[in-house]
């Protein structure tokens, strides 16, 4: 920290001269001011790395000086050591309340004085480094989100064209009774749909990181959501052997929600349960009213489970229990994060419980104001 610019503000000329000499001996560039107003002018005029200010001064005292510094954006982060001869604890409390970094009492212990200056400068430098690292990380994160959003939008149009023309080829080869080329066309369509779904997931994840998701709310039957999610989850999984049980307290419950997003949330939970379960897996999707009148929507499996230490990891975007390129399970690791974001947008709770060797249970708990019982709906219609 040798060579740092330090400013000492004190109305006592002996104190100013002695402190300036001590600071110069320690290798600092010392400047002085006899009151807060003069100190503020010098701080504004040039780069000051640390301010050491007496509290009791004419024209502008130390409290006003601290308040003025903290109120100006360009100099607000400058560390300040306050000095006072008062032993009133209220004064000390006020000094720190106004924004002082540290505090020294008069008469000054010059050995402690130099140590305090060195400590405050080092602490400020470390804090500045952390802030810079945080700013770089945030900038990188914003860039990644922006790039993800732009790429997602740009990929959707050509992917829709690929899928559309692939379906046309499929129909043509079907008419020509050409099973081999029809199979190739089906591969094209299936691959395009999977990629389009990944792009849509990335776009939704980007939107969720930017703020709460925008909802297109409507009243929809619970059974319709479950049926749509079930259909999407089991599509393309004919080679997997699993048992999917649906246990709803009442499929006629009406839910006020974004149908597309809620269906996606349930679908992603089912997809995860199927994807990561072993052969002959048993998967259950159930729903029942909670004690407070809300609705608990659950997806449960008897798969391998997730270690407790990794539960928080799988809730982060682009995370799976295994995200290596050699992993056996496909996917971007967005299922749980997206479900959490969709639940949060509906003011719902999301809970994830898992036991290794026994399976995983994911629950979305919708608040009472989003649920209308079937009986109530019929009464309202009558």
Residue pairs with C-beta under 8 A, 6 or more apart in sequence:
1 28
1 118
1 121
1 122
1 125
2 26
2 27
2 28
3 27
3 28
3 29
4 28
4 29
4 49
4 50
4 121
5 28
5 29
5 31
5 46
5 47
5 48
5 49
5 50
6 23
6 28
6 29
6 30
6 31
6 48
6 49
6 50
6 51
6 52
6 117
7 30
7 31
7 32
7 33
7 39
7 42
7 43
7 48
7 50
7 51
7 52
8 16
8 19
8 20
8 23
8 30
8 31
8 32
8 33
8 52
8 53
9 32
9 33
9 34
9 35
9 36
9 38
9 39
9 51
9 52
9 53
9 54
9 57
9 62
9 65
10 16
10 19
10 32
10 34
10 53
10 54
10 57
10 83
11 34
11 35
11 54
11 56
11 57
11 58
12 54
13 34
15 54
15 108
16 32
16 34
19 30
19 32
19 52
19 108
19 113
20 30
20 32
22 110
22 113
22 114
23 30
23 117
24 30
26 114
26 117
26 118
28 117
31 42
31 48
33 39
33 41
33 42
34 57
35 57
35 58
35 59
35 60
36 53
36 57
36 59
36 60
36 61
36 62
36 64
36 65
36 68
37 59
37 60
38 59
39 51
39 53
39 60
39 65
40 60
40 65
40 68
40 69
42 48
43 51
43 69
43 75
43 78
44 72
44 74
44 75
48 75
48 78
49 78
49 79
49 121
49 124
50 78
50 79
50 80
50 81
50 117
50 120
50 121
50 124
51 65
51 69
51 78
51 79
51 80
51 81
52 80
52 81
52 83
52 117
53 62
53 65
53 66
53 80
53 81
53 82
53 83
54 62
54 83
54 84
55 61
55 62
55 63
55 82
55 83
55 84
55 86
55 91
55 95
56 62
56 84
56 85
56 86
57 65
60 68
62 82
62 83
62 84
62 95
63 94
63 95
63 98
66 80
66 82
66 95
66 98
66 99
66 100
67 98
67 99
69 75
69 76
69 78
69 80
69 99
70 76
70 98
70 99
77 124
77 128
79 101
79 102
79 120
79 121
79 123
79 124
80 99
80 100
80 101
80 102
81 100
81 101
81 102
81 103
81 104
81 116
81 117
81 120
82 95
82 100
82 102
82 103
82 104
83 103
83 104
83 105
83 106
83 108
84 91
84 92
84 95
84 103
84 105
84 106
85 105
85 106
85 107
86 92
87 105
92 103
95 103
96 103
101 120
101 123
101 124
102 116
102 119
102 120
104 112
104 113
104 116
141 209
145 206
145 209
145 210
148 202
148 203
148 205
148 206
149 203
149 206
149 207
151 199
151 202
152 199
152 200
152 202
152 203
152 206
153 203
155 195
155 196
155 199
156 196
156 199
156 200
159 192
159 195
159 196
159 199
160 196
162 188
162 192
163 188
163 189
163 192
163 193
163 196
166 185
166 186
166 188
166 189
166 192
167 185
167 189
169 181
169 185
169 188
170 182
170 185
170 186
170 189
173 179
173 181
173 182
173 185
174 182
190 236
198 332
201 332
201 334
201 338
202 332
202 334
204 213
204 264
204 334
204 338
204 341
205 317
205 334
205 337
205 338
205 341
207 213
207 214
208 337
208 338
208 341
209 317
212 344
212 345
213 258
213 261
213 341
213 342
213 345
214 345
215 257
215 258
215 261
215 345
215 346
216 258
216 259
216 260
217 256
217 257
217 258
218 256
218 257
218 258
218 259
219 254
219 255
219 256
219 372
220 254
220 255
220 257
220 259
220 262
221 251
221 252
221 253
221 254
221 255
222 248
222 250
222 251
222 252
222 253
222 254
222 255
222 287
222 295
222 297
223 248
223 251
223 252
224 259
225 255
225 257
225 259
225 262
225 263
225 266
226 246
226 248
226 251
226 266
226 285
226 287
228 263
228 267
229 263
229 264
229 266
229 267
229 270
229 285
230 244
230 246
230 270
230 285
232 263
232 267
232 271
233 244
233 267
233 270
233 271
233 274
234 244
234 274
237 274
240 274
240 279
241 279
241 280
241 281
242 274
242 277
242 280
242 281
242 282
242 283
243 280
243 281
243 282
243 283
244 270
244 274
244 283
244 284
244 285
245 282
245 283
245 284
245 285
246 284
246 285
246 286
247 284
247 285
247 286
247 287
248 286
248 287
248 288
249 286
249 287
249 288
249 289
250 373
250 374
252 374
252 377
253 287
253 289
253 295
253 371
253 372
253 373
253 374
254 371
254 372
254 373
254 374
254 377
255 262
255 295
255 366
255 370
255 371
255 372
256 369
256 370
256 371
256 372
257 346
257 366
257 370
258 342
258 345
258 346
261 342
261 345
262 342
262 346
264 338
264 342
265 338
265 339
265 342
265 343
265 364
266 285
266 297
266 299
266 364
268 334
268 335
268 336
268 338
268 339
269 299
269 335
269 339
269 362
270 283
270 285
270 299
271 335
272 335
272 336
272 360
272 362
273 281
273 283
273 299
273 300
273 301
273 303
273 360
273 362
274 281
274 283
274 301
275 329
275 330
275 331
276 301
276 303
276 304
276 321
276 329
277 283
277 301
277 302
277 303
277 304
277 359
278 303
278 304
281 301
281 302
281 303
282 301
282 302
283 299
283 300
283 301
283 302
284 298
284 299
284 300
284 301
285 297
285 298
285 299
285 300
286 297
286 298
286 300
287 295
287 296
287 297
287 298
288 295
288 296
289 295
289 296
289 371
289 373
290 296
290 365
292 368
293 368
293 371
294 365
294 366
294 367
294 368
294 370
294 371
295 365
295 366
295 370
295 371
296 363
296 364
296 365
296 366
297 363
297 364
297 365
297 366
298 361
298 362
298 363
298 364
299 361
299 362
300 359
300 360
300 361
300 362
301 359
301 360
302 358
302 359
303 359
303 360
304 356
304 357
304 359
305 354
305 355
305 356
305 357
305 358
305 359
305 360
306 314
306 321
306 354
306 356
306 360
307 321
307 354
307 356
308 354
310 321
311 352
311 354
313 319
313 321
314 320
314 321
314 333
314 336
314 352
315 336
315 337
315 340
315 352
316 333
316 337
317 333
317 334
317 337
318 332
318 333
318 334
319 333
319 337
320 327
320 329
320 331
320 333
322 328
322 329
323 333
336 352
336 362
339 350
339 362
339 364
340 350
343 349
343 350
343 364
344 350
346 366
346 367
346 370
347 367
347 370
348 364
348 365
348 366
348 367
348 370
349 363
349 364
349 365
350 362
350 363
350 364
350 365
351 362
351 363
351 365
352 360
352 361
352 362
352 363
353 360
353 361
353 362
353 363
354 360
354 361
